[in-house]
């Protein structure tokens, strides 16, 4: 049996971090489309909620692998505290800390799906709207703490899935008709009675 190479933990963490960002972008984009109406929702098919849930859970698994793999990294050598408590590590503490905050936020809001009955559907939907903030913290973490952040392949790997998610999110925030919720449809005009004069 051969010994584990010195960089295997770092490579594993890096790969899981990239996968986490790609999956999170996919989950965000699908989530925005679920709340939309019209063509974008029909394109996803009937299993859209299952797809969103699967992408969300895969994101959380990738984030966990990303952090846990660093425990074996001989260069960074973080403690368990450094990978779960923001801003406690020695390596780029601001950028790493923002990533940890983003990871915890995605985990808390993503897993809150399974407690909707206790939280209440309206409150859960309101809390769920904060997910893009934690997603954005993940992107900031990747660009600030990632060792390959300036490499074109990394920018493409993060940017390609993030661009459609951002486009859909901005459409939703700034009133794209495609993303407008059904409840915001225009109410019918009241009927006027009496003679016109």
Backbone as JSON Lines, residues from 0, in Angstrom:
{"i":0,"aa":"X","n":[0.85,-1.18,0.0],"ca":[0.0,0.0,0.0],"c":[0.89,1.25,0.0]}
{"i":1,"aa":"X","n":[0.63,2.17,-0.91],"ca":[1.46,3.37,-1.01],"c":[0.99,4.43,-0.04]}
{"i":2,"aa":"X","n":[1.9,5.29,0.36],"ca":[1.56,6.38,1.27],"c":[0.77,7.45,0.52]}
{"i":3,"aa":"X","n":[-0.07,8.14,1.25],"ca":[-0.86,9.23,0.68],"c":[0.08,10.37,0.34]}
{"i":4,"aa":"X","n":[-0.07,10.93,-0.85],"ca":[0.79,12.04,-1.27],"c":[0.59,13.26,-0.39]}
{"i":5,"aa":"X","n":[1.6,14.12,-0.33],"ca":[1.54,15.27,0.58],"c":[0.47,16.3,0.22]}
{"i":6,"aa":"X","n":[0.04,16.3,-1.04],"ca":[-0.92,17.32,-1.47],"c":[-2.34,16.8,-1.62]}
{"i":7,"aa":"X","n":[-2.58,15.53,-1.29],"ca":[-3.9,14.95,-1.58],"c":[-5.01,15.64,-0.8]}
{"i":8,"aa":"X","n":[-4.73,16.08,0.43],"ca":[-5.77,16.74,1.23],"c":[-6.09,18.12,0.67]}
{"i":9,"aa":"X","n":[-5.04,18.83,0.26],"ca":[-5.25,20.16,-0.33],"c":[-6.0,20.04,-1.66]}
{"i":10,"aa":"X","n":[-5.6,19.08,-2.49],"ca":[-6.27,18.9,-3.79],"c":[-7.73,18.5,-3.58]}
{"i":11,"aa":"X","n":[-7.97,17.61,-2.62],"ca":[-9.34,17.2,-2.33],"c":[-10.17,18.39,-1.86]}
{"i":12,"aa":"X","n":[-9.61,19.18,-0.96],"ca":[-10.33,20.35,-0.47],"c":[-10.61,21.34,-1.59]}
{"i":13,"aa":"X","n":[-9.62,21.57,-2.43],"ca":[-9.79,22.51,-3.54],"c":[-10.87,22.02,-4.5]}
{"i":14,"aa":"X","n":[-10.82,20.73,-4.85],"ca":[-11.82,20.17,-5.77],"c":[-13.22,20.26,-5.17]}
{"i":15,"aa":"X","n":[-13.34,19.95,-3.88],"ca":[-14.65,20.01,-3.23],"c":[-15.16,21.45,-3.14]}
{"i":16,"aa":"X","n":[-14.25,22.4,-2.92],"ca":[-14.65,23.8,-2.87],"c":[-15.18,24.29,-4.22]}
{"i":17,"aa":"X","n":[-14.5,23.9,-5.29],"ca":[-14.96,24.29,-6.63],"c":[-16.31,23.64,-6.92]}
{"i":18,"aa":"X","n":[-16.43,22.36,-6.58],"ca":[-17.71,21.67,-6.79],"c":[-18.82,22.33,-5.98]}
{"i":19,"aa":"X","n":[-18.5,22.72,-4.74],"ca":[-19.51,23.36,-3.89],"c":[-20.03,24.65,-4.53]}
{"i":20,"aa":"X","n":[-19.13,25.46,-5.08],"ca":[-19.56,26.71,-5.7],"c":[-20.4,26.46,-6.96]}
{"i":21,"aa":"X","n":[-20.0,25.47,-7.76],"ca":[-20.76,25.16,-8.97],"c":[-22.16,24.64,-8.6]}
{"i":22,"aa":"X","n":[-22.22,23.75,-7.61],"ca":[-23.5,23.2,-7.17],"c":[-24.38,24.27,-6.54]}
{"i":23,"aa":"X","n":[-23.77,25.15,-5.73],"ca":[-24.54,26.22,-5.09],"c":[-25.15,27.16,-6.13]}
{"i":24,"aa":"X","n":[-24.38,27.46,-7.18],"ca":[-24.9,28.32,-8.25],"c":[-26.06,27.64,-8.96]}
{"i":25,"aa":"X","n":[-25.91,26.34,-9.23],"ca":[-27.01,25.6,-9.86],"c":[-28.25,25.58,-8.98]}
{"i":26,"aa":"X","n":[-28.05,25.34,-7.69],"ca":[-29.18,25.3,-6.76],"c":[-29.87,26.65,-6.68]}
{"i":27,"aa":"X","n":[-29.08,27.73,-6.62],"ca":[-29.67,29.07,-6.56],"c":[-30.48,29.36,-7.82]}
{"i":28,"aa":"X","n":[-29.91,29.06,-8.98],"ca":[-30.62,29.31,-10.24],"c":[-31.93,28.54,-10.32]}
{"i":29,"aa":"X","n":[-31.91,27.28,-9.95],"ca":[-33.13,26.47,-9.97],"c":[-34.12,27.0,-8.95]}
{"i":30,"aa":"X","n":[-33.63,27.4,-7.77],"ca":[-34.5,27.94,-6.75],"c":[-35.22,29.2,-7.2]}
{"i":31,"aa":"X","n":[-34.51,30.08,-7.9],"ca":[-35.14,31.3,-8.41],"c":[-36.19,30.93,-9.45]}
{"i":32,"aa":"X","n":[-35.9,29.93,-10.28],"ca":[-36.86,29.53,-11.31],"c":[-38.1,28.88,-10.7]}
{"i":33,"aa":"X","n":[-37.95,28.2,-9.57],"ca":[-39.11,27.61,-8.9],"c":[-40.09,28.7,-8.5]}
{"i":34,"aa":"X","n":[-39.57,29.8,-8.01],"ca":[-40.42,30.89,-7.56],"c":[-40.95,31.72,-8.72]}
{"i":35,"aa":"X","n":[-40.45,31.47,-9.91],"ca":[-40.92,32.21,-11.07],"c":[-42.14,31.55,-11.67]}
{"i":36,"aa":"X","n":[-42.47,31.97,-12.86],"ca":[-43.61,31.39,-13.56],"c":[-43.29,31.37,-15.05]}
{"i":37,"aa":"X","n":[-44.14,30.77,-15.83],"ca":[-43.99,30.81,-17.27],"c":[-42.97,29.82,-17.8]}
{"i":38,"aa":"X","n":[-42.27,30.21,-18.87],"ca":[-41.4,29.3,-19.6],"c":[-40.26,28.73,-18.77]}
{"i":39,"aa":"X","n":[-39.64,29.56,-17.93],"ca":[-38.47,29.07,-17.19],"c":[-38.85,27.91,-16.29]}
{"i":40,"aa":"X","n":[-40.01,27.98,-15.68],"ca":[-40.43,26.89,-14.8],"c":[-40.78,25.64,-15.6]}
{"i":41,"aa":"X","n":[-41.44,25.81,-16.75],"ca":[-41.81,24.66,-17.58],"c":[-40.59,23.95,-18.13]}
{"i":42,"aa":"X","n":[-39.53,24.7,-18.42],"ca":[-38.3,24.1,-18.96],"c":[-37.69,23.08,-17.99]}
{"i":43,"aa":"X","n":[-37.87,23.3,-16.7],"ca":[-37.26,22.42,-15.71],"c":[-38.02,21.12,-15.5]}
{"i":44,"aa":"X","n":[-39.28,21.08,-15.87],"ca":[-40.05,19.86,-15.73],"c":[-40.7,19.74,-14.36]}
{"i":45,"aa":"X","n":[-41.34,18.59,-14.15],"ca":[-42.15,18.41,-12.94],"c":[-41.31,18.1,-11.71]}
{"i":46,"aa":"X","n":[-40.08,17.64,-11.88],"ca":[-39.25,17.28,-10.74],"c":[-38.32,18.42,-10.31]}
{"i":47,"aa":"X","n":[-38.74,19.65,-10.56],"ca":[-37.88,20.79,-10.3],"c":[-37.53,20.92,-8.82]}
{"i":48,"aa":"X","n":[-38.49,20.67,-7.94],"ca":[-38.22,20.78,-6.5],"c":[-37.22,19.71,-6.05]}
{"i":49,"aa":"X","n":[-37.36,18.5,-6.61],"ca":[-36.41,17.43,-6.28],"c":[-35.01,17.79,-6.77]}
{"i":50,"aa":"X","n":[-34.91,18.4,-7.94],"ca":[-33.62,18.84,-8.47],"c":[-33.0,19.89,-7.55]}
{"i":51,"aa":"X","n":[-33.8,20.86,-7.13],"ca":[-33.32,21.91,-6.23],"c":[-32.83,21.32,-4.91]}
{"i":52,"aa":"X","n":[-33.59,20.4,-4.37],"ca":[-33.21,19.75,-3.11],"c":[-31.92,18.95,-3.27]}
{"i":53,"aa":"X","n":[-31.81,18.21,-4.37],"ca":[-30.6,17.4,-4.61],"c":[-29.37,18.29,-4.76]}
{"i":54,"aa":"X","n":[-29.49,19.37,-5.49],"ca":[-28.36,20.3,-5.66],"c":[-27.97,20.94,-4.34]}
{"i":55,"aa":"X","n":[-28.97,21.28,-3.52],"ca":[-28.7,21.89,-2.22],"c":[-27.96,20.93,-1.31]}
{"i":56,"aa":"X","n":[-28.42,19.69,-1.24],"ca":[-27.76,18.7,-0.38],"c":[-26.35,18.38,-0.89]}
{"i":57,"aa":"X","n":[-26.2,18.29,-2.22],"ca":[-24.87,18.04,-2.78],"c":[-23.92,19.2,-2.47]}
{"i":58,"aa":"X","n":[-24.44,20.42,-2.46],"ca":[-23.64,21.59,-2.09],"c":[-23.12,21.45,-0.66]}
{"i":59,"aa":"X","n":[-24.02,21.08,0.26],"ca":[-23.63,20.96,1.67],"c":[-22.61,19.83,1.88]}
{"i":60,"aa":"X","n":[-22.76,18.75,1.13],"ca":[-21.79,17.65,1.23],"c":[-20.42,18.11,0.73]}
{"i":61,"aa":"X","n":[-20.41,18.83,-0.39],"ca":[-19.15,19.34,-0.95],"c":[-18.49,20.34,0.0]}
{"i":62,"aa":"X","n":[-19.29,21.21,0.63],"ca":[-18.74,22.17,1.6],"c":[-18.1,21.42,2.78]}
{"i":63,"aa":"X","n":[-18.77,20.37,3.24],"ca":[-18.24,19.59,4.36],"c":[-16.91,18.94,3.99]}
{"i":64,"aa":"X","n":[-16.85,18.33,2.81],"ca":[-15.6,17.71,2.35],"c":[-14.51,18.78,2.21]}
{"i":65,"aa":"X","n":[-14.89,19.95,1.69],"ca":[-13.94,21.05,1.52],"c":[-13.28,21.42,2.84]}
{"i":66,"aa":"X","n":[-14.07,21.52,3.9],"ca":[-13.5,21.89,5.2],"c":[-12.76,20.74,5.88]}
{"i":67,"aa":"X","n":[-13.37,19.55,5.89],"ca":[-12.78,18.41,6.61],"c":[-11.45,17.99,5.98]}
{"i":68,"aa":"X","n":[-11.35,18.04,4.65],"ca":[-10.11,17.64,3.99],"c":[-8.93,18.51,4.41]}
{"i":69,"aa":"X","n":[-9.2,19.76,4.77],"ca":[-8.12,20.65,5.19],"c":[-7.46,20.21,6.49]}
{"i":70,"aa":"X","n":[-8.17,19.41,7.28],"ca":[-7.58,18.94,8.55],"c":[-6.32,18.11,8.31]}
{"i":71,"aa":"X","n":[-6.21,17.5,7.14],"ca":[-5.03,16.72,6.83],"c":[-3.97,17.48,6.07]}
{"i":72,"aa":"X","n":[-4.21,18.75,5.77],"ca":[-3.27,19.54,5.0],"c":[-2.06,19.91,5.86]}
{"i":73,"aa":"X","n":[-0.87,19.47,5.43],"ca":[0.35,19.69,6.21],"c":[0.83,21.13,6.16]}
{"i":74,"aa":"X","n":[0.43,21.88,5.12],"ca":[0.88,23.27,5.0],"c":[0.03,24.19,5.88]}
{"i":75,"aa":"X","n":[-1.3,24.12,5.71],"ca":[-2.19,24.99,6.49],"c":[-2.31,24.5,7.93]}
{"i":76,"aa":"X","n":[-2.43,23.21,8.09],"ca":[-2.55,22.56,9.4],"c":[-3.57,23.27,10.32]}
{"i":77,"aa":"X","n":[-4.82,23.41,9.85],"ca":[-5.82,24.07,10.7],"c":[-6.32,23.12,11.79]}
{"i":78,"aa":"X","n":[-6.83,23.68,12.85],"ca":[-7.48,22.88,13.88],"c":[-8.95,22.74,13.51]}
{"i":79,"aa":"X","n":[-9.69,21.82,14.12],"ca":[-11.13,21.75,13.86],"c":[-11.83,23.08,14.13]}
{"i":80,"aa":"X","n":[-11.36,23.8,15.15],"ca":[-11.93,25.12,15.46],"c":[-11.78,26.07,14.28]}
{"i":81,"aa":"X","n":[-10.61,26.02,13.62],"ca":[-10.34,26.93,12.5],"c":[-11.24,26.69,11.29]}
{"i":82,"aa":"X","n":[-11.76,25.47,11.15],"ca":[-12.6,25.22,9.98],"c":[-14.09,25.4,10.27]}
{"i":83,"aa":"X","n":[-14.45,25.57,11.54],"ca":[-15.87,25.77,11.86],"c":[-16.18,27.14,12.45]}
{"i":84,"aa":"X","n":[-15.19,27.82,13.0],"ca":[-15.42,29.14,13.59],"c":[-14.79,30.2,12.7]}
{"i":85,"aa":"X","n":[-15.58,31.14,12.2],"ca":[-15.05,32.15,11.28],"c":[-13.95,33.01,11.9]}
{"i":86,"aa":"X","n":[-12.99,33.38,11.07],"ca":[-11.94,34.35,11.39],"c":[-10.96,33.88,12.47]}
{"i":87,"aa":"X","n":[-10.87,32.57,12.71],"ca":[-9.93,32.07,13.72],"c":[-8.67,31.47,13.11]}
{"i":88,"aa":"X","n":[-8.67,31.22,11.81],"ca":[-7.52,30.61,11.17],"c":[-6.45,31.62,10.83]}
{"i":89,"aa":"X","n":[-5.25,31.13,10.59],"ca":[-4.12,32.01,10.27],"c":[-4.06,32.35,8.78]}
{"i":90,"aa":"X","n":[-4.6,31.47,7.93],"ca":[-4.5,31.67,6.48],"c":[-5.61,32.59,5.99]}
{"i":91,"aa":"X","n":[-5.25,33.78,5.51],"ca":[-6.19,34.75,4.95],"c":[-7.48,34.78,5.77]}
{"i":92,"aa":"X","n":[-7.4,35.18,7.02],"ca":[-8.53,35.02,7.94],"c":[-9.82,35.71,7.5]}
{"i":93,"aa":"X","n":[-9.72,36.87,6.86],"ca":[-10.94,37.55,6.42],"c":[-11.67,36.72,5.37]}
{"i":94,"aa":"X","n":[-10.95,36.35,4.3],"ca":[-11.56,35.63,3.2],"c":[-12.01,34.23,3.61]}
{"i":95,"aa":"X","n":[-11.19,33.57,4.43],"ca":[-11.57,32.25,4.92],"c":[-12.77,32.36,5.85]}
{"i":96,"aa":"X","n":[-12.77,33.37,6.71],"ca":[-13.88,33.57,7.63],"c":[-15.19,33.84,6.9]}
{"i":97,"aa":"X","n":[-15.14,34.63,5.84],"ca":[-16.35,34.9,5.05],"c":[-16.88,33.61,4.43]}
{"i":98,"aa":"X","n":[-15.97,32.74,4.0],"ca":[-16.39,31.45,3.45],"c":[-17.07,30.58,4.49]}
{"i":99,"aa":"X","n":[-16.54,30.59,5.71],"ca":[-17.16,29.8,6.78],"c":[-18.54,30.35,7.12]}
{"i":100,"aa":"X","n":[-18.67,31.68,7.18],"ca":[-19.99,32.29,7.42],"c":[-20.96,31.88,6.3]}
{"i":101,"aa":"X","n":[-20.48,31.95,5.06],"ca":[-21.32,31.55,3.92],"c":[-21.74,30.1,4.0]}
{"i":102,"aa":"X","n":[-20.79,29.22,4.37],"ca":[-21.11,27.8,4.49],"c":[-22.15,27.52,5.56]}
{"i":103,"aa":"X","n":[-21.96,28.15,6.73],"ca":[-22.94,27.96,7.81],"c":[-24.32,28.51,7.42]}
{"i":104,"aa":"X","n":[-24.31,29.65,6.73],"ca":[-25.59,30.23,6.3],"c":[-26.32,29.33,5.32]}
{"i":105,"aa":"X","n":[-25.59,28.8,4.34],"ca":[-26.21,27.89,3.38],"c":[-26.72,26.63,4.07]}
{"i":106,"aa":"X","n":[-25.95,26.12,5.03],"ca":[-26.36,24.92,5.75],"c":[-27.63,25.18,6.56]}
{"i":107,"aa":"X","n":[-27.64,26.27,7.31],"ca":[-28.79,26.57,8.17],"c":[-30.06,26.8,7.34]}
{"i":108,"aa":"X","n":[-29.94,27.62,6.3],"ca":[-31.13,27.93,5.5],"c":[-31.53,26.76,4.61]}
{"i":109,"aa":"X","n":[-30.56,26.02,4.11],"ca":[-30.89,24.86,3.27],"c":[-31.57,23.77,4.08]}
{"i":110,"aa":"X","n":[-31.04,23.46,5.25],"ca":[-31.62,22.41,6.07],"c":[-32.92,22.85,6.74]}
{"i":111,"aa":"X","n":[-33.17,24.15,6.79],"ca":[-34.44,24.62,7.36],"c":[-35.64,24.14,6.55]}
{"i":112,"aa":"X","n":[-35.39,23.71,5.33],"ca":[-36.45,23.13,4.49],"c":[-37.16,21.99,5.22]}
{"i":113,"aa":"X","n":[-36.4,21.23,5.99],"ca":[-36.96,20.07,6.69],"c":[-37.65,20.45,7.99]}
{"i":114,"aa":"X","n":[-37.64,21.73,8.33],"ca":[-38.33,22.2,9.54],"c":[-39.39,23.23,9.19]}
{"i":115,"aa":"X","n":[-39.84,23.24,7.94],"ca":[-40.83,24.24,7.52],"c":[-42.1,24.2,8.35]}
{"i":116,"aa":"X","n":[-42.51,22.98,8.74],"ca":[-43.73,22.84,9.53],"c":[-43.64,23.57,10.85]}
{"i":117,"aa":"X","n":[-42.47,23.52,11.47],"ca":[-42.28,24.2,12.75],"c":[-42.04,25.69,12.58]}
{"i":118,"aa":"X","n":[-41.3,26.04,11.52],"ca":[-40.97,27.45,11.29],"c":[-42.19,28.22,10.79]}
{"i":119,"aa":"X","n":[-42.99,27.56,9.98],"ca":[-44.1,28.23,9.31],"c":[-43.7,28.56,7.88]}
{"i":120,"aa":"X","n":[-44.56,28.25,6.94],"ca":[-44.21,28.39,5.52],"c":[-43.84,29.82,5.15]}
{"i":121,"aa":"X","n":[-44.61,30.8,5.63],"ca":[-44.33,32.2,5.27],"c":[-42.99,32.65,5.84]}
{"i":122,"aa":"X","n":[-42.73,32.31,7.1],"ca":[-41.46,32.7,7.72],"c":[-40.29,31.99,7.03]}
{"i":123,"aa":"X","n":[-40.5,30.72,6.69],"ca":[-39.44,29.96,6.0],"c":[-39.1,30.6,4.65]}
{"i":124,"aa":"X","n":[-40.14,30.97,3.88],"ca":[-39.89,31.63,2.59],"c":[-39.13,32.94,2.77]}
{"i":125,"aa":"X","n":[-39.49,33.68,3.81],"ca":[-38.79,34.95,4.08],"c":[-37.32,34.7,4.41]}
{"i":126,"aa":"X","n":[-37.03,33.71,5.26],"ca":[-35.65,33.38,5.6],"c":[-34.87,32.89,4.39]}
{"i":127,"aa":"X","n":[-35.55,32.14,3.53],"ca":[-34.9,31.54,2.35],"c":[-34.38,32.61,1.39]}
{"i":128,"aa":"X","n":[-34.95,33.81,1.47],"ca":[-34.53,34.9,0.59],"c":[-33.11,35.39,0.89]}
{"i":129,"aa":"X","n":[-32.56,34.99,2.04],"ca":[-31.21,35.41,2.4],"c":[-30.14,34.49,1.81]}
{"i":130,"aa":"X","n":[-30.54,33.4,1.18],"ca":[-29.57,32.46,0.62],"c":[-28.61,33.13,-0.38]}
{"i":131,"aa":"X","n":[-29.07,34.02,-1.27],"ca":[-28.11,34.64,-2.19],"c":[-26.97,35.38,-1.49]}
{"i":132,"aa":"X","n":[-27.21,35.9,-0.3],"ca":[-26.13,36.59,0.43],"c":[-25.03,35.6,0.79]}
{"i":133,"aa":"X","n":[-25.42,34.43,1.29],"ca":[-24.43,33.42,1.69],"c":[-23.74,32.81,0.47]}
{"i":134,"aa":"X","n":[-24.48,32.68,-0.63],"ca":[-23.89,32.24,-1.89],"c":[-22.82,33.23,-2.34]}
{"i":135,"aa":"X","n":[-23.14,34.53,-2.25],"ca":[-22.17,35.57,-2.64],"c":[-20.93,35.53,-1.75]}
{"i":136,"aa":"X","n":[-21.12,35.24,-0.46],"ca":[-19.97,35.12,0.44],"c":[-19.06,33.97,0.01]}
{"i":137,"aa":"X","n":[-19.66,32.89,-0.5],"ca":[-18.87,31.78,-1.02],"c":[-18.03,32.19,-2.21]}
{"i":138,"aa":"X","n":[-18.59,33.0,-3.09],"ca":[-17.84,33.48,-4.24],"c":[-16.7,34.4,-3.79]}
{"i":139,"aa":"X","n":[-17.0,35.29,-2.86],"ca":[-15.97,36.19,-2.33],"c":[-14.85,35.37,-1.67]}
{"i":140,"aa":"X","n":[-15.23,34.35,-0.92],"ca":[-14.24,33.46,-0.28],"c":[-13.36,32.79,-1.34]}
{"i":141,"aa":"X","n":[-13.98,32.3,-2.4],"ca":[-13.23,31.62,-3.45],"c":[-12.23,32.56,-4.1]}
{"i":142,"aa":"X","n":[-12.65,33.78,-4.39],"ca":[-11.76,34.74,-5.06],"c":[-10.71,35.3,-4.12]}
{"i":143,"aa":"X","n":[-11.02,35.39,-2.81],"ca":[-10.08,35.97,-1.87],"c":[-9.11,34.97,-1.25]}
{"i":144,"aa":"X","n":[-9.59,33.73,-1.03],"ca":[-8.75,32.74,-0.35],"c":[-8.25,31.64,-1.28]}
{"i":145,"aa":"X","n":[-8.87,31.5,-2.43],"ca":[-8.49,30.43,-3.35],"c":[-7.09,30.63,-3.92]}
{"i":146,"aa":"X","n":[-6.3,29.57,-3.91],"ca":[-4.93,29.67,-4.42],"c":[-4.9,29.82,-5.94]}
{"i":147,"aa":"X","n":[-5.98,29.44,-6.6],"ca":[-6.05,29.53,-8.06],"c":[-7.01,30.63,-8.52]}
{"i":148,"aa":"X","n":[-7.34,31.55,-7.64],"ca":[-8.39,32.52,-7.92],"c":[-8.13,33.37,-9.16]}
{"i":149,"aa":"X","n":[-6.86,33.57,-9.51],"ca":[-6.55,34.42,-10.66],"c":[-6.35,33.62,-11.94]}
{"i":150,"aa":"X","n":[-6.43,32.3,-11.85],"ca":[-6.25,31.46,-13.03],"c":[-7.5,31.5,-13.91]}
{"i":151,"aa":"X","n":[-7.35,31.62,-15.22],"ca":[-8.52,31.67,-16.1],"c":[-9.45,30.47,-15.94]}
{"i":152,"aa":"X","n":[-8.89,29.26,-15.78],"ca":[-9.74,28.08,-15.66],"c":[-10.61,28.15,-14.41]}
{"i":153,"aa":"X","n":[-10.08,28.73,-13.33],"ca":[-10.86,28.86,-12.1],"c":[-11.98,29.88,-12.27]}
{"i":154,"aa":"X","n":[-11.66,31.0,-12.89],"ca":[-12.68,32.02,-13.13],"c":[-13.8,31.48,-14.02]}
{"i":155,"aa":"X","n":[-13.43,30.66,-15.0],"ca":[-14.44,30.03,-15.86],"c":[-15.27,29.03,-15.07]}
{"i":156,"aa":"X","n":[-14.6,28.2,-14.26],"ca":[-15.31,27.17,-13.49],"c":[-16.29,27.78,-12.51]}
{"i":157,"aa":"X","n":[-15.96,28.91,-11.92],"ca":[-16.86,29.58,-10.98],"c":[-17.85,30.47,-11.72]}
{"i":158,"aa":"X","n":[-17.37,31.17,-12.76],"ca":[-18.21,32.15,-13.45],"c":[-19.3,31.56,-14.32]}
{"i":159,"aa":"X","n":[-19.02,30.44,-15.02],"ca":[-20.03,29.88,-15.91],"c":[-21.32,29.49,-15.2]}
{"i":160,"aa":"X","n":[-21.26,28.76,-14.09],"ca":[-22.53,28.45,-13.41],"c":[-23.08,29.63,-12.61]}
{"i":161,"aa":"X","n":[-22.2,30.55,-12.19],"ca":[-22.68,31.69,-11.39],"c":[-23.42,32.71,-12.25]}
{"i":162,"aa":"X","n":[-23.0,32.88,-13.51],"ca":[-23.59,33.92,-14.37],"c":[-25.09,33.72,-14.58]}
{"i":163,"aa":"X","n":[-25.57,32.51,-14.95],"ca":[-27.02,32.36,-15.11],"c":[-27.78,32.54,-13.8]}
{"i":164,"aa":"X","n":[-27.19,32.05,-12.7],"ca":[-27.85,32.21,-11.39],"c":[-27.98,33.69,-11.05]}
{"i":165,"aa":"X","n":[-26.92,34.45,-11.29],"ca":[-26.95,35.89,-11.02],"c":[-27.95,36.59,-11.94]}
{"i":166,"aa":"X","n":[-27.98,36.21,-13.2],"ca":[-28.92,36.8,-14.16],"c":[-30.36,36.56,-13.71]}
{"i":167,"aa":"X","n":[-30.68,35.32,-13.33],"ca":[-32.03,35.0,-12.87],"c":[-32.37,35.75,-11.58]}
{"i":168,"aa":"X","n":[-31.39,35.84,-10.69],"ca":[-31.61,36.53,-9.43],"c":[-31.87,38.01,-9.65]}
{"i":169,"aa":"X","n":[-31.07,38.64,-10.51],"ca":[-31.28,40.06,-10.8],"c":[-32.62,40.29,-11.49]}
{"i":170,"aa":"X","n":[-33.0,39.36,-12.39],"ca":[-34.31,39.46,-13.02],"c":[-35.43,39.4,-12.0]}
{"i":171,"aa":"X","n":[-35.25,38.55,-11.02],"ca":[-36.25,38.42,-9.95],"c":[-36.31,39.68,-9.1]}
{"i":172,"aa":"X","n":[-35.14,40.21,-8.74],"ca":[-35.09,41.38,-7.87],"c":[-35.59,42.64,-8.55]}
{"i":173,"aa":"X","n":[-35.34,42.75,-9.85],"ca":[-35.7,43.98,-10.55],"c":[-36.9,43.83,-11.46]}
{"i":174,"aa":"X","n":[-37.74,42.83,-11.16],"ca":[-39.06,42.77,-11.78],"c":[-39.15,42.21,-13.16]}
{"i":175,"aa":"X","n":[-38.28,41.26,-13.54],"ca":[-38.46,40.61,-14.82],"c":[-39.83,39.94,-14.84]}
{"i":176,"aa":"X","n":[-40.63,40.15,-15.89],"ca":[-41.95,39.53,-15.94],"c":[-41.89,38.01,-15.81]}
{"i":177,"aa":"X","n":[-40.83,37.39,-16.31],"ca":[-40.68,35.94,-16.24],"c":[-40.54,35.46,-14.81]}
{"i":178,"aa":"X","n":[-39.89,36.27,-13.97],"ca":[-39.62,35.85,-12.6],"c":[-40.61,36.4,-11.59]}
{"i":179,"aa":"X","n":[-41.57,37.19,-12.04],"ca":[-42.51,37.79,-11.12],"c":[-43.41,36.74,-10.49]}
{"i":180,"aa":"X","n":[-43.57,36.74,-9.19],"ca":[-44.45,35.77,-8.56],"c":[-45.89,35.95,-9.0]}
{"i":181,"aa":"X","n":[-46.66,34.87,-8.97],"ca":[-48.05,34.9,-9.39],"c":[-48.87,35.89,-8.57]}
{"i":182,"aa":"X","n":[-48.56,36.02,-7.29],"ca":[-49.37,36.88,-6.44],"c":[-49.23,38.35,-6.8]}
{"i":183,"aa":"X","n":[-48.25,38.7,-7.63],"ca":[-48.08,40.1,-7.99],"c":[-48.77,40.44,-9.32]}
{"i":184,"aa":"X","n":[-49.57,39.51,-9.83],"ca":[-50.28,39.81,-11.07],"c":[-51.25,40.97,-10.83]}
{"i":185,"aa":"X","n":[-51.47,41.71,-11.85],"ca":[-52.32,42.89,-11.74],"c":[-53.75,42.51,-11.44]}
{"i":186,"aa":"X","n":[-54.33,43.19,-10.49],"ca":[-55.73,42.93,-10.14],"c":[-56.63,43.52,-11.22]}
{"i":187,"aa":"X","n":[-57.81,42.9,-11.45],"ca":[-58.72,43.45,-12.45],"c":[-59.24,44.82,-12.02]}
{"i":188,"aa":"X","n":[-59.49,45.68,-13.02],"ca":[-60.0,47.02,-12.72],"c":[-61.44,46.92,-12.28]}
{"i":189,"aa":"X","n":[-61.83,47.76,-11.29],"ca":[-63.23,47.7,-10.82],"c":[-64.2,48.17,-11.88]}
{"i":190,"aa":"X","n":[-65.4,47.59,-11.86],"ca":[-66.45,47.97,-12.79],"c":[-67.06,49.3,-12.34]}
{"i":191,"aa":"X","n":[-67.26,50.22,-13.27],"ca":[-67.88,51.48,-12.95],"c":[-69.37,51.39,-13.25]}
{"i":192,"aa":"X","n":[-70.16,51.84,-12.32],"ca":[-71.6,51.81,-12.56],"c":[-72.09,53.25,-12.74]}
{"i":193,"aa":"X","n":[-73.28,53.38,-13.26],"ca":[-73.86,54.71,-13.46],"c":[-73.57,55.23,-14.85]}
{"i":194,"aa":"X","n":[-74.14,56.38,-15.12],"ca":[-74.0,56.97,-16.44],"c":[-72.66,57.66,-16.6]}
{"i":195,"aa":"X","n":[-72.17,57.58,-17.78],"ca":[-70.93,58.3,-18.09],"c":[-71.3,59.7,-18.53]}
{"i":196,"aa":"X","n":[-70.55,60.65,-18.11],"ca":[-71.0,61.95,-18.46],"c":[-69.97,62.88,-18.79]}
